[in-house]
Amino acid sequence: MQIVVVGLSLATLAAVVLATVRRRAGDVIMRPVHRGVAQAASLALGVAVAGGAAPISFALFEPVVRPDPEPPPLPLFGAALGLLLYAHVRVLFAELAKYSYLWAVRTPVQFRRNWRMAAVGIALGSLGWSGASAVILSLTFLQETAFAFLLVPMAVAIVPLYETWLLPWLQFLRSPTLQDAGRQEIDDWLLGLATAHPVPRFHVRVSEGLKNNALAAGGLFRNLVVVGADFARAMTATQLKAVLAHEIAHVIRRDVLRLLGTTFAGGICYTYIFVHYIAPFQSEDFGLQGFFIGATYVGLVVPVVYGIVPGIVSRRAEYGADRLAAKLLGDPSPMIEALQRMHELRGEPLDRKSLTHPTGADRIAALQALQGTNTTR
């Protein structure tokens, strides 16, 4: 009960800070210090809610996790832990921290989901995490004292692989094609592009679930490129070709795999530190001391492992994809035009900073430097 009270108090304080940042921001460009405060408060909110809810969740799942007198079968035990992990790490911590930050700094959400899409995403996430956890535990032979340490390693293994490779296919594979969206000329151009260049096989889908955004996802035999329906409707043929060329460049460069490897390597370091230096200080019943130690560790290390380091890799990948897209298009000008149109549709200034992307102004400057050189020839 003490952990619940502490979590609720910390969550209330973080919510007040986020509301203050949002009120002070108004409609003006937010100062970096405000964004830093919002990031810290959103992480604190996620940690407080996820940590404060832990005793309640474990009490609900205790008959499955620790039945008396016989231990549960490993698949059932793993599925229960996977579901707990998804609920706390993915939903209560990651999602809450992400959307509370975007709300505080008044940043438009690029993924527009109605209640049906949200429900499907939660259902797929729960099944994916539970199933993967059950398989991992079934194939792992560990002593009972090591079971508690599997929470973090499972997150390391499941989160990047499932959400980067599998989930986009489940969400978008049955979305309309470019032909269905009335952009047959773009589809024909893509066929010609794949013939003229050594491009890996890919599917292109148009989704209403993306708001002025596009993404590329890896696969074993084919890759997936998804473009938001707003882009498909509002962009000219030249601009849309540039957007797709950029995402296809990510596919060619295997940027998704690089980012996955970076995240996985960081997660291994995260796990090693947790198992050898954090867990020994946590009491078996996860008391207040363990809560504060774990919360501090998460608040300090998670932003570095899953935010700052992957963000550096992602920003470098964006520059590389821009250069390759300009080469595929034969000219940097369409990419420059597409970037300007993209920020216009999103209502964002070109100098808006992002953790995962360079500013539009910096990307345009890099593309302008390519004009007149032999890079695109």
LOLUMKOL-564993 format. One line per field, with one value per residue: residue number from 0; residue in three letters; x, y, z of N, C-alpha, C in turn. Coordinates in steps of 0.05 Angstrom, whole numbers. Example, Ala and Ser with C-alpha at 12.3 -4.5 7.8 and 13.67 -1.06 7.14 Angstrom:
! residues 2
nr <- c(0|1)
rest <- c(ALA|SER)
n.X <- c(264|257)
n.Y <- c(-114|-45)
n.Z <- c(156|142)
ca.X <- c(246|273)
ca.Y <- c(-90|-21)
ca.Z <- c(156|143)
c.X <- c(264|258)
c.Y <- c(-66|1)
c.Z <- c(156|157)
This chain:
! residues 377
nr <- c(0|1|2|3|4|5|6|7|8|9|10|11|12|13|14|15|16|17|18|19|20|21|22|23|24|25|26|27|28|29|30|31|32|33|34|35|36|37|38|39|40|41|42|43|44|45|46|47|48|49|50|51|52|53|54|55|56|57|58|59|60|61|62|63|64|65|66|67|68|69|70|71|72|73|74|75|76|77|78|79|80|81|82|83|84|85|86|87|88|89|90|91|92|93|94|95|96|97|98|99|100|101|102|103|104|105|106|107|108|109|110|111|112|113|114|115|116|117|118|119|120|121|122|123|124|125|126|127|128|129|130|131|132|133|134|135|136|137|138|139|140|141|142|143|144|145|146|147|148|149|150|151|152|153|154|155|156|157|158|159|160|161|162|163|164|165|166|167|168|169|170|171|172|173|174|175|176|177|178|179|180|181|182|183|184|185|186|187|188|189|190|191|192|193|194|195|196|197|198|199|200|201|202|203|204|205|206|207|208|209|210|211|212|213|214|215|216|217|218|219|220|221|222|223|224|225|226|227|228|229|230|231|232|233|234|235|236|237|238|239|240|241|242|243|244|245|246|247|248|249|250|251|252|253|254|255|256|257|258|259|260|261|262|263|264|265|266|267|268|269|270|271|272|273|274|275|276|277|278|279|280|281|282|283|284|285|286|287|288|289|290|291|292|293|294|295|296|297|298|299|300|301|302|303|304|305|306|307|308|309|310|311|312|313|314|315|316|317|318|319|320|321|322|323|324|325|326|327|328|329|330|331|332|333|334|335|336|337|338|339|340|341|342|343|344|345|346|347|348|349|350|351|352|353|354|355|356|357|358|359|360|361|362|363|364|365|366|367|368|369|370|371|372|373|374|375|376)
rest <- c(MET|GLN|ILE|VAL|VAL|VAL|GLY|LEU|SER|LEU|ALA|THR|LEU|ALA|ALA|VAL|VAL|LEU|ALA|THR|VAL|ARG|ARG|ARG|ALA|GLY|ASP|VAL|ILE|MET|ARG|PRO|VAL|HIS|ARG|GLY|VAL|ALA|GLN|ALA|ALA|SER|LEU|ALA|LEU|GLY|VAL|ALA|VAL|ALA|GLY|GLY|ALA|ALA|PRO|ILE|SER|PHE|ALA|LEU|PHE|GLU|PRO|VAL|VAL|ARG|PRO|ASP|PRO|GLU|PRO|PRO|PRO|LEU|PRO|LEU|PHE|GLY|ALA|ALA|LEU|GLY|LEU|LEU|LEU|TYR|ALA|HIS|VAL|ARG|VAL|LEU|PHE|ALA|GLU|LEU|ALA|LYS|TYR|SER|TYR|LEU|TRP|ALA|VAL|ARG|THR|PRO|VAL|GLN|PHE|ARG|ARG|ASN|TRP|ARG|MET|ALA|ALA|VAL|GLY|ILE|ALA|LEU|GLY|SER|LEU|GLY|TRP|SER|GLY|ALA|SER|ALA|VAL|ILE|LEU|SER|LEU|THR|PHE|LEU|GLN|GLU|THR|ALA|PHE|ALA|PHE|LEU|LEU|VAL|PRO|MET|ALA|VAL|ALA|ILE|VAL|PRO|LEU|TYR|GLU|THR|TRP|LEU|LEU|PRO|TRP|LEU|GLN|PHE|LEU|ARG|SER|PRO|THR|LEU|GLN|ASP|ALA|GLY|ARG|GLN|GLU|ILE|ASP|ASP|TRP|LEU|LEU|GLY|LEU|ALA|THR|ALA|HIS|PRO|VAL|PRO|ARG|PHE|HIS|VAL|ARG|VAL|SER|GLU|GLY|LEU|LYS|ASN|ASN|ALA|LEU|ALA|ALA|GLY|GLY|LEU|PHE|ARG|ASN|LEU|VAL|VAL|VAL|GLY|ALA|ASP|PHE|ALA|ARG|ALA|MET|THR|ALA|THR|GLN|LEU|LYS|ALA|VAL|LEU|ALA|HIS|GLU|ILE|ALA|HIS|VAL|ILE|ARG|ARG|ASP|VAL|LEU|ARG|LEU|LEU|GLY|THR|THR|PHE|ALA|GLY|GLY|ILE|CYS|TYR|THR|TYR|ILE|PHE|VAL|HIS|TYR|ILE|ALA|PRO|PHE|GLN|SER|GLU|ASP|PHE|GLY|LEU|GLN|GLY|PHE|PHE|ILE|GLY|ALA|THR|TYR|VAL|GLY|LEU|VAL|VAL|PRO|VAL|VAL|TYR|GLY|ILE|VAL|PRO|GLY|ILE|VAL|SER|ARG|ARG|ALA|GLU|TYR|GLY|ALA|ASP|ARG|LEU|ALA|ALA|LYS|LEU|LEU|GLY|ASP|PRO|SER|PRO|MET|ILE|GLU|ALA|LEU|GLN|ARG|MET|HIS|GLU|LEU|ARG|GLY|GLU|PRO|LEU|ASP|ARG|LYS|SER|LEU|THR|HIS|PRO|THR|GLY|ALA|ASP|ARG|ILE|ALA|ALA|LEU|GLN|ALA|LEU|GLN|GLY|THR|ASN|THR|THR|ARG)
n.X <- c(16|41|74|37|13|58|70|23|26|74|59|18|46|80|42|21|66|72|24|33|76|51|13|45|72|35|18|67|135|167|214|279|290|239|222|258|243|192|203|229|188|148|172|177|123|107|139|120|65|68|101|72|26|44|41|-14|-24|9|-16|-64|-48|-22|-44|-33|22|48|26|-1|5|40|87|72|62|116|102|52|67|105|71|38|75|93|46|40|87|78|34|55|107|102|51|33|81|115|78|46|85|103|57|40|83|81|32|42|80|53|55|35|5|31|10|-52|-104|-165|-215|-221|-174|-138|-155|-146|-90|-74|-93|-64|-12|-14|-23|23|67|56|56|109|138|122|145|200|210|198|239|282|325|327|344|296|304|322|280|256|290|280|243|264|303|267|238|277|286|236|209|237|239|187|154|180|186|144|93|79|67|22|-14|-17|-16|-62|-82|-105|-78|-34|-59|-112|-120|-123|-76|-49|-9|35|44|58|106|137|144|176|220|238|255|297|335|373|331|305|250|184|124|74|32|-27|-49|-101|-91|-44|-22|-4|47|100|127|176|183|217|225|223|222|199|193|160|127|94|50|19|-50|-65|-19|-18|-63|-56|-7|33|48|103|123|102|128|180|175|163|210|247|231|238|292|309|296|331|380|377|362|325|340|391|378|348|388|421|386|378|430|438|398|417|461|432|404|445|468|423|413|461|474|430|384|404|398|344|289|258|202|192|194|191|243|265|230|244|297|293|261|293|336|310|292|340|371|340|323|373|388|344|329|366|414|393|368|409|431|386|379|425|414|371|393|426|386|360|400|407|355|353|389|362|319|345|354|361|321|264|262|273|229|188|199|190|135|116|125|92|41|38|38|84|143|203|248|238|258|274|276|288|295|331|325|279|300|356|360|343|384|427|412|411|465|480|463|485|530|564|538|486|486)
n.Y <- c(-24|24|34|44|92|126|124|147|198|218|215|252|300|301|306|357|389|378|400|453|466|460|501|547|544|555|582|594|583|531|536|505|490|483|439|401|398|379|328|303|304|274|223|213|211|165|125|130|115|64|38|46|18|-33|-68|-78|-103|-149|-173|-188|-225|-262|-314|-342|-333|-348|-399|-443|-510|-524|-505|-463|-486|-473|-447|-422|-391|-357|-331|-302|-268|-241|-213|-179|-150|-124|-93|-58|-39|-26|-1|29|54|69|86|123|160|178|201|238|273|293|318|358|391|408|381|355|291|241|192|174|146|112|87|34|18|27|-11|-58|-55|-59|-110|-142|-130|-150|-205|-217|-205|-239|-290|-292|-288|-334|-373|-360|-370|-424|-446|-435|-452|-440|-425|-418|-370|-335|-320|-270|-235|-240|-204|-155|-174|-200|-157|-131|-168|-174|-125|-91|-127|-147|-99|-70|-103|-143|-123|-76|-103|-133|-92|-60|-88|-103|-55|-4|-4|36|40|30|77|114|131|111|125|133|82|56|83|64|11|16|39|-3|-37|-10|-4|-38|-56|-81|-128|-102|-82|-31|8|47|84|104|108|134|199|246|222|173|107|54|-16|-75|-143|-215|-236|-198|-126|-72|-13|43|95|154|169|222|245|219|241|297|311|328|289|288|303|261|217|229|223|168|148|162|129|79|81|75|21|-2|11|-18|5|-2|-50|-37|0|-32|-68|-33|-17|-66|-80|-38|-51|-99|-82|-51|-92|-122|-87|-80|-133|-145|-101|-71|-103|-134|-98|-93|-110|-173|-170|-125|-72|-3|16|-15|3|58|54|24|59|104|83|68|119|145|113|89|133|142|91|75|121|168|146|110|152|183|148|142|195|201|162|184|227|196|166|208|225|179|174|220|205|162|189|222|275|324|362|345|320|363|395|360|356|408|412|371|391|435|411|386|429|447|483|490|488|457|414|345|281|236|253|297|369|398|440|431|383|399|436|401|371|412|421|379|391|405|374|312|273|256|235)
n.Z <- c(0|14|-30|-70|-52|-52|-107|-129|-107|-130|-184|-186|-174|-219|-260|-249|-260|-316|-335|-321|-355|-404|-402|-398|-446|-487|-550|-571|-593|-560|-507|-500|-446|-425|-453|-434|-380|-386|-409|-366|-328|-353|-357|-302|-289|-318|-292|-240|-244|-267|-230|-182|-193|-193|-144|-142|-191|-187|-144|-166|-203|-173|-159|-206|-217|-170|-148|-97|-75|-117|-168|-226|-294|-340|-391|-377|-334|-360|-397|-363|-339|-385|-399|-355|-361|-410|-397|-357|-373|-428|-435|-387|-372|-420|-461|-433|-415|-465|-491|-453|-453|-507|-504|-465|-490|-533|-583|-644|-651|-691|-704|-715|-681|-676|-630|-643|-670|-629|-592|-620|-626|-572|-560|-596|-578|-525|-535|-566|-532|-488|-513|-534|-487|-460|-494|-489|-434|-433|-461|-431|-379|-316|-247|-194|-166|-204|-235|-227|-251|-304|-324|-345|-385|-420|-439|-468|-510|-533|-543|-585|-629|-637|-642|-682|-726|-730|-712|-746|-794|-780|-769|-815|-864|-891|-906|-953|-1021|-1063|-1112|-1096|-1068|-1107|-1132|-1179|-1215|-1183|-1164|-1212|-1222|-1179|-1193|-1238|-1213|-1180|-1219|-1244|-1205|-1154|-1113|-1053|-1047|-1034|-1001|-1010|-972|-957|-904|-861|-809|-800|-790|-831|-840|-851|-856|-852|-850|-831|-856|-866|-918|-950|-950|-916|-932|-909|-919|-897|-904|-909|-930|-979|-1003|-1003|-1024|-1081|-1141|-1149|-1098|-1066|-1089|-1072|-1017|-1013|-1037|-999|-955|-980|-986|-934|-929|-966|-943|-897|-848|-808|-786|-767|-727|-694|-677|-648|-607|-583|-566|-529|-493|-473|-443|-406|-380|-358|-320|-288|-267|-240|-207|-190|-177|-131|-89|-82|-44|-30|-28|-56|-32|-6|-10|-52|-92|-99|-113|-161|-191|-195|-224|-273|-289|-299|-334|-375|-411|-436|-459|-489|-515|-523|-546|-589|-615|-635|-673|-706|-726|-757|-794|-821|-850|-884|-912|-938|-974|-1006|-1026|-1057|-1096|-1120|-1141|-1176|-1168|-1118|-1110|-1109|-1058|-1024|-1034|-1017|-962|-945|-957|-923|-871|-874|-879|-830|-797|-772|-753|-792|-762|-718|-667|-657|-623|-654|-707|-751|-755|-801|-829|-825|-854|-904|-916|-920|-964|-1003|-1007|-1037|-1088|-1153|-1149|-1163|-1136|-1143|-1192)
ca.X <- c(0|58|83|14|11|81|67|2|36|93|44|4|66|89|20|20|89|65|3|45|92|33|0|64|80|15|21|93|155|175|243|291|288|212|221|273|226|170|213|234|162|134|185|169|95|106|151|102|41|75|111|50|6|56|30|-41|-23|20|-36|-84|-36|-8|-52|-20|51|58|5|8|33|56|94|57|78|131|87|32|83|116|50|29|96|92|24|47|108|66|17|70|129|94|27|33|105|124|56|38|106|104|35|39|102|70|10|53|95|34|64|14|10|31|-5|-80|-117|-191|-216|-218|-146|-125|-162|-132|-62|-70|-97|-41|10|-17|-18|50|85|50|65|138|148|118|165|226|213|197|265|303|327|339|334|273|313|329|256|250|308|272|226|279|313|245|231|299|283|209|200|246|233|158|142|193|184|120|68|70|54|-5|-30|-20|-14|-88|-90|-107|-54|-34|-80|-138|-121|-125|-50|-38|16|57|49|73|133|152|151|199|243|248|268|321|354|372|314|292|221|170|96|68|5|-36|-64|-114|-80|-20|-29|18|72|106|146|186|186|231|212|241|223|191|193|135|128|67|48|-6|-70|-64|3|-26|-83|-49|19|34|61|132|127|97|150|203|170|167|238|261|225|251|321|312|295|356|402|372|364|309|356|412|366|341|413|430|369|382|455|434|382|434|475|412|398|469|469|400|417|485|478|405|368|412|389|315|279|242|174|190|186|195|271|267|215|259|321|285|250|316|350|295|291|366|384|322|325|398|389|322|322|388|432|379|362|433|432|363|383|444|400|354|410|433|363|355|420|401|330|360|402|341|303|361|356|353|299|239|263|270|201|172|203|175|106|110|123|68|17|38|37|109|165|225|270|229|276|262|296|295|299|342|306|274|319|382|358|342|411|444|404|420|493|484|457|508|552|560|527|461|489)
ca.Y <- c(0|47|39|56|119|141|126|166|225|226|219|278|321|302|317|386|400|377|420|480|470|464|528|568|542|569|578|603|562|524|537|478|484|473|411|384|394|361|301|292|300|252|199|209|202|137|109|130|100|36|27|47|-2|-60|-85|-86|-123|-174|-186|-200|-247|-280|-342|-354|-331|-363|-416|-460|-513|-531|-482|-465|-494|-451|-430|-406|-371|-338|-315|-283|-247|-225|-195|-159|-134|-107|-73|-39|-26|-15|17|47|71|80|101|146|179|190|219|261|293|306|336|381|409|414|369|338|262|233|167|179|120|112|67|7|13|25|-37|-79|-53|-69|-139|-154|-128|-169|-233|-220|-206|-263|-313|-292|-293|-362|-388|-356|-385|-453|-455|-426|-468|-423|-430|-401|-344|-318|-313|-242|-220|-243|-183|-136|-187|-205|-132|-126|-186|-173|-98|-82|-146|-148|-74|-59|-121|-158|-107|-61|-121|-140|-69|-45|-104|-104|-28|0|0|62|38|34|105|132|140|90|134|128|53|50|93|47|-13|24|43|-29|-49|4|-4|-63|-50|-105|-130|-88|-75|-4|11|74|80|127|109|152|226|261|208|149|90|30|-38|-98|-169|-237|-240|-172|-103|-58|17|53|124|164|176|251|250|209|258|325|316|324|264|291|302|234|200|234|211|139|143|163|104|56|84|62|-8|-10|14|-35|23|-13|-71|-23|12|-55|-78|-13|-18|-91|-78|-21|-66|-119|-67|-44|-116|-130|-69|-86|-159|-146|-79|-59|-124|-142|-79|-93|-131|-194|-163|-100|-51|24|19|-26|20|82|46|17|83|121|70|71|147|154|96|85|153|139|66|73|147|185|131|104|177|191|130|149|220|196|146|202|240|176|160|231|224|157|181|240|190|147|208|236|304|330|381|334|315|389|403|342|363|433|406|355|408|451|395|381|454|448|499|474|485|441|392|319|262|216|264|324|389|400|460|418|363|414|447|379|365|433|418|358|402|414|356|288|253|246|227)
ca.Z <- c(0|14|-57|-85|-43|-63|-136|-134|-101|-151|-209|-183|-177|-247|-276|-245|-275|-344|-340|-320|-379|-427|-400|-404|-474|-504|-579|-579|-595|-533|-501|-493|-418|-420|-464|-415|-356|-395|-412|-339|-314|-366|-348|-274|-289|-326|-271|-216|-249|-271|-204|-162|-199|-191|-124|-149|-213|-177|-126|-183|-218|-155|-161|-230|-215|-146|-136|-75|-68|-140|-186|-250|-318|-351|-410|-363|-319|-379|-409|-343|-337|-409|-398|-335|-373|-430|-384|-342|-388|-454|-434|-364|-372|-446|-475|-416|-416|-492|-498|-435|-463|-531|-495|-451|-508|-555|-608|-656|-652|-719|-708|-707|-677|-664|-608|-653|-675|-603|-580|-635|-619|-545|-561|-609|-560|-503|-545|-575|-509|-473|-528|-535|-460|-455|-509|-478|-409|-438|-472|-413|-355|-295|-220|-187|-157|-227|-250|-225|-269|-332|-333|-362|-409|-439|-452|-488|-533|-546|-552|-611|-651|-642|-651|-705|-748|-733|-708|-769|-814|-770|-769|-840|-888|-905|-913|-982|-1037|-1077|-1132|-1083|-1060|-1131|-1141|-1196|-1228|-1164|-1164|-1236|-1219|-1161|-1209|-1254|-1195|-1172|-1243|-1251|-1183|-1138|-1090|-1042|-1051|-1013|-1004|-1003|-963|-949|-879|-847|-781|-799|-795|-843|-833|-867|-842|-865|-831|-843|-859|-873|-947|-962|-931|-916|-932|-904|-921|-886|-924|-913|-949|-1006|-1015|-1004|-1037|-1110|-1149|-1144|-1069|-1056|-1098|-1055|-991|-1016|-1042|-973|-940|-993|-980|-908|-934|-979|-924|-873|-825|-786|-773|-752|-703|-677|-665|-629|-584|-569|-552|-506|-474|-459|-422|-386|-365|-342|-297|-270|-254|-222|-189|-180|-164|-104|-69|-80|-26|-43|-30|-71|-14|-15|-18|-79|-111|-105|-128|-188|-204|-202|-246|-297|-297|-309|-355|-398|-432|-451|-474|-509|-526|-533|-565|-614|-628|-651|-696|-723|-740|-778|-815|-837|-870|-904|-929|-955|-996|-1024|-1040|-1078|-1118|-1133|-1156|-1196|-1162|-1090|-1108|-1099|-1030|-1011|-1037|-1000|-934|-940|-957|-900|-848|-878|-873|-801|-781|-756|-764|-803|-743|-695|-661|-650|-613|-674|-733|-752|-762|-830|-840|-828|-875|-930|-921|-928|-992|-1020|-1011|-1058|-1114|-1169|-1146|-1178|-1118|-1153|-1221)
c.X <- c(17|68|61|11|33|78|45|11|56|79|29|22|75|67|17|42|83|44|14|61|73|20|20|73|61|19|49|112|167|205|253|288|260|210|236|257|204|179|217|207|147|146|177|140|93|117|132|78|47|84|89|30|17|44|2|-41|-12|0|-57|-74|-22|-18|-40|10|62|36|16|-8|51|63|78|74|92|116|67|46|94|95|40|49|97|69|29|68|96|50|33|91|119|71|31|58|110|102|49|59|107|82|32|60|92|48|21|66|78|44|43|23|9|16|-33|-95|-144|-192|-212|-189|-131|-130|-147|-102|-56|-73|-74|-16|9|-11|11|70|81|61|96|150|145|139|192|230|212|223|288|302|343|329|312|281|318|304|250|266|299|254|241|290|291|237|252|294|257|203|210|237|203|147|155|188|156|95|60|57|26|-24|-37|-21|-39|-99|-91|-80|-55|-55|-108|-142|-122|-99|-36|-12|40|64|65|102|150|161|176|224|255|262|295|342|351|357|303|262|206|140|92|38|-1|-55|-76|-104|-55|-29|-5|45|76|126|154|191|199|214|231|245|215|192|167|140|99|68|20|-25|-71|-42|-6|-46|-73|-24|16|49|91|139|123|118|175|199|174|196|254|256|238|281|327|313|321|379|400|374|347|325|379|401|358|366|423|413|373|408|453|418|398|450|456|407|421|471|447|405|439|487|452|388|377|403|359|306|261|213|171|180|193|224|275|253|232|284|315|276|273|332|336|296|318|376|366|323|351|397|368|315|346|405|417|372|385|435|410|368|404|432|383|370|419|411|356|374|413|375|335|373|382|324|318|366|347|328|273|239|260|241|183|175|189|145|99|107|99|43|15|35|61|129|188|247|262|248|261|284|306|301|313|320|302|294|347|382|357|370|429|438|413|450|499|479|482|532|545|548|502|462|499)
c.Y <- c(25|55|52|85|136|145|147|194|235|231|245|301|324|313|347|400|400|397|448|486|475|492|550|568|558|562|587|579|556|525|510|470|472|444|392|378|375|333|288|286|277|225|193|200|173|118|107|113|70|23|26|25|-31|-78|-95|-107|-150|-189|-200|-225|-267|-309|-357|-355|-348|-380|-434|-486|-518|-506|-485|-475|-469|-435|-412|-384|-349|-320|-294|-261|-229|-204|-172|-139|-114|-85|-51|-24|-12|6|38|65|84|97|126|167|194|210|242|282|308|325|361|401|416|405|351|308|253|207|172|153|125|90|39|0|11|-2|-60|-79|-65|-100|-153|-153|-147|-198|-237|-222|-231|-288|-315|-299|-323|-380|-385|-371|-415|-463|-447|-442|-451|-431|-410|-373|-325|-310|-283|-226|-222|-221|-164|-150|-193|-180|-126|-143|-180|-146|-91|-101|-146|-122|-63|-77|-133|-141|-90|-78|-128|-116|-58|-62|-104|-76|-25|4|28|62|42|63|124|143|119|99|130|99|45|59|75|21|-7|28|16|-44|-36|3|-30|-58|-76|-105|-116|-85|-45|-3|39|70|106|129|125|180|241|248|185|133|66|9|-61|-123|-190|-239|-214|-151|-88|-28|26|84|132|173|206|259|242|227|286|331|313|298|266|290|274|214|204|221|181|132|144|138|80|57|71|32|-17|-9|-4|-19|12|-34|-59|-12|-10|-65|-59|-15|-44|-91|-61|-35|-87|-105|-59|-68|-124|-113|-75|-112|-158|-124|-67|-80|-132|-123|-79|-116|-150|-186|-136|-78|-23|29|9|-9|45|76|40|41|101|110|73|100|157|139|92|107|151|114|66|99|160|170|123|130|186|174|137|174|217|180|164|217|220|169|183|231|202|162|201|226|174|165|222|265|308|348|369|329|341|398|386|349|389|428|390|372|427|436|389|406|457|467|481|471|470|417|367|300|243|227|291|344|389|419|447|398|377|425|425|371|387|432|397|369|412|396|331|266|240|238|199)
c.Z <- c(0|-14|-74|-78|-54|-93|-143|-128|-122|-177|-208|-187|-206|-265|-273|-260|-305|-351|-339|-345|-403|-425|-407|-433|-492|-533|-589|-581|-568|-530|-494|-464|-411|-430|-445|-390|-363|-398|-384|-325|-327|-359|-319|-272|-297|-305|-247|-221|-252|-245|-183|-167|-196|-169|-130|-171|-203|-158|-143|-197|-199|-156|-185|-226|-192|-134|-115|-77|-93|-156|-212|-273|-329|-372|-397|-348|-337|-391|-389|-339|-361|-409|-378|-347|-393|-417|-370|-358|-413|-451|-412|-364|-399|-459|-459|-417|-443|-496|-478|-443|-487|-523|-482|-470|-533|-582|-619|-657|-681|-725|-697|-705|-665|-643|-618|-658|-649|-590|-593|-628|-591|-545|-573|-592|-537|-512|-553|-552|-492|-487|-528|-508|-453|-469|-496|-452|-413|-448|-454|-387|-334|-268|-214|-179|-180|-242|-250|-244|-298|-342|-352|-387|-430|-453|-474|-513|-548|-558|-580|-634|-657|-654|-676|-730|-752|-732|-732|-791|-805|-773|-797|-866|-904|-911|-943|-995|-1049|-1098|-1120|-1075|-1083|-1140|-1157|-1209|-1210|-1163|-1188|-1234|-1200|-1175|-1226|-1237|-1186|-1195|-1248|-1229|-1167|-1112|-1079|-1046|-1027|-1021|-996|-995|-955|-926|-868|-818|-778|-806|-805|-835|-852|-851|-859|-844|-845|-844|-867|-904|-962|-941|-935|-914|-929|-905|-911|-908|-929|-932|-977|-1019|-1021|-1019|-1067|-1116|-1143|-1114|-1058|-1065|-1080|-1028|-992|-1022|-1016|-957|-953|-989|-953|-911|-946|-960|-900|-847|-801|-771|-757|-725|-683|-663|-643|-603|-568|-554|-527|-485|-459|-437|-399|-368|-347|-317|-277|-254|-233|-202|-177|-165|-136|-82|-65|-62|-41|-47|-44|-54|-24|-24|-47|-100|-118|-120|-157|-204|-213|-225|-272|-307|-309|-334|-379|-419|-449|-470|-496|-522|-539|-554|-590|-629|-645|-676|-716|-739|-762|-801|-832|-858|-892|-923|-947|-979|-1016|-1039|-1063|-1102|-1133|-1151|-1178|-1190|-1133|-1088|-1099|-1069|-1014|-1011|-1019|-971|-927|-938|-932|-875|-850|-871|-843|-784|-763|-769|-773|-783|-718|-691|-652|-640|-635|-701|-731|-759|-792|-843|-845|-851|-903|-936|-931|-957|-1011|-1026|-1033|-1086|-1128|-1166|-1162|-1161|-1129|-1182|-1224)
